[in-house]
Amino acid sequence: MHAASPSRIEAAFTGLVRHGRWLGRLPLLPWFADALFQTAVAIADPGRLRAMRAVERAASAWPGVGFGWHRHGGVSCLADGREFAHLHGCGLLDVWLGRDIALKCIAEGRAEPHHVFGESGWVSVWVRDAGAVAGAVELLRIAMERRPPPRPSA
């Protein structure tokens, strides 16, 4: 985990989520806000953007993994059409691990409680630099292994 104080981009994202969550109900605004965060990252912290892309490349190499738009901005990681993680444009990766593994990863310092849901089956990890990529990819791997089986087609 990164011990430094959050960047301005992280602080802005956290503030928006905490105080402006209702804005997510406005059509297209979450994707517009996410694009602004990603643009700010590209300008102010290109190393973070490279790390985010490295995480996306790693997940895209796995069979059956695809990507889509996340309803609150960012990119959803999908397997069998079901979301198991999403990456916000500011570098915050949210991963579904199930409550037991999530609590274990939090206790080990590998992740933080989800930035909205707290101690749930979801965890959050900041992808700040190249040093965060391996840990983020490992959490995604765990999520892929724990995902529910695909629904049978009718």
Secondary structure, DSSP 4 states (H G I P E B T S, - for coil): ---SPPPHHHHHHHHHHHHHGGGGGSTTHHHHHHHHHHHHHHHH-HHHHHHHHHHHHHHHTSTTEEEEE-TTSSEEEEETTEEEEEE-TTSEEEEE--HHHHHHHHHTTS-EEETTTEEEEEEEEE--SGGGHHHHHHHHHHHHHHSPPPPPP-
